[in-house]
Amino acid sequence: MDPSHDRQPSPVEELATALESPDSSIRLKAAMLAGTYPEPTVLGHLIDRCRVEGDFYVREMLTWALIQHARPSVIPLLRTELSSGVPQARSQALHTLSKLVVPESWPWVFPHLLEDADDEVARAAWRVAVAIVPRGSESDLLAILIDQLGRGDLEVKKSLARALVELEIIHPPVTATLRDTVGTSTREAGAHAQATIKLINDPGASFPALLAEASRI
């Protein structure tokens, strides 16, 4: 008899199997376990699952699990994912980097991922970039973000507006640049810029309402 038939799966193999379960609650528990008891050998399985996971809550738990591991082990894996041909791999890697706040990731993100064709990737890149922009590069970041005005659906526009609100805290010329954009861009981008100016002045305001009002005007 082949003794390999009697071999019990290792804990890492069991976790890898659980992460691929059709039951999202099992995948969620597996990701939680991977973060509660960090083990470097499971990192590859967590990264692999990030590329394809369809459940929002499981994706959030995967990110949480990854950031429980040692940064020197996790960050190179995330950097590699930024070049993936799978948009979700890029967006999840960016989302995880936004939790870690990795200043050295600036050249990995700027400028190409800020202009990524996939909206979810671009949204995640905007969040990361505003958090890590090096001193002296704020104007370069602002120029890229201004070019994205008018892009996407309401949620995409809201994400860009929030990024510009955050950038304005450290780079006051944001407001003046937005004012210039109102009169020199397309109608959609101009309305987006006007709504963002109002959001800067009142960060607690409803962005959908601000955008609707700016679009009417």
Secondary structure as the mmCIF struct_conf table of DSSP 4:
data_model
#
loop_
_struct_conf.conf_type_id
_struct_conf.id
_struct_conf.beg_label_comp_id
_struct_conf.beg_label_asym_id
_struct_conf.beg_label_seq_id
_struct_conf.end_label_comp_id
_struct_conf.end_label_asym_id
_struct_conf.end_label_seq_id
HELX_RH_3T_P HELX_RH_3T_P1 PRO A 3 ASP A 6
HELX_LH_PP_P HELX_LH_PP_P1 ARG A 7 SER A 10
HELX_RH_AL_P HELX_RH_AL_P1 PRO A 11 LEU A 19
TURN_TY1_P TURN_TY1_P1 GLU A 20 GLU A 20
BEND BEND1 PRO A 22 PRO A 22
HELX_RH_AL_P HELX_RH_AL_P2 SER A 24 THR A 36
BEND BEND2 TYR A 37 TYR A 37
HELX_RH_3T_P HELX_RH_3T_P2 PRO A 40 VAL A 42
HELX_RH_AL_P HELX_RH_AL_P3 LEU A 43 VAL A 52
HELX_RH_AL_P HELX_RH_AL_P4 PHE A 56 ILE A 67
TURN_TY1_P TURN_TY1_P2 GLN A 68 GLN A 68
BEND BEND3 HIS A 69 HIS A 69
HELX_RH_AL_P HELX_RH_AL_P5 ARG A 71 GLU A 81
TURN_TY1_P TURN_TY1_P3 LEU A 82 SER A 83
BEND BEND4 GLY A 85 VAL A 86
HELX_RH_AL_P HELX_RH_AL_P6 PRO A 87 LEU A 100
HELX_RH_3T_P HELX_RH_3T_P3 PRO A 103 SER A 105
HELX_RH_AL_P HELX_RH_AL_P7 TRP A 106 VAL A 109
TURN_TY1_P TURN_TY1_P4 PHE A 110 PRO A 111
HELX_RH_3T_P HELX_RH_3T_P4 HIS A 112 GLU A 115
BEND BEND5 ALA A 117 ASP A 118
HELX_RH_AL_P HELX_RH_AL_P8 ASP A 119 ILE A 132
HELX_LH_PP_P HELX_LH_PP_P2 VAL A 133 PRO A 134
TURN_TY1_P TURN_TY1_P5 ARG A 135 GLY A 136
HELX_RH_AL_P HELX_RH_AL_P9 GLU A 138 ASP A 147
TURN_TY1_P TURN_TY1_P6 GLN A 148 GLY A 150
BEND BEND6 GLY A 152 ASP A 153
HELX_RH_AL_P HELX_RH_AL_P10 LEU A 154 ILE A 170
TURN_TY1_P TURN_TY1_P7 PRO A 172 PRO A 172
HELX_RH_AL_P HELX_RH_AL_P11 PRO A 173 THR A 184
BEND BEND7 SER A 185 SER A 185
HELX_RH_AL_P HELX_RH_AL_P12 ARG A 187 ASN A 201
TURN_TY1_P TURN_TY1_P8 PRO A 203 GLY A 204
BEND BEND8 ALA A 205 ALA A 205
HELX_RH_AL_P HELX_RH_AL_P13 PHE A 207 ARG A 216
#
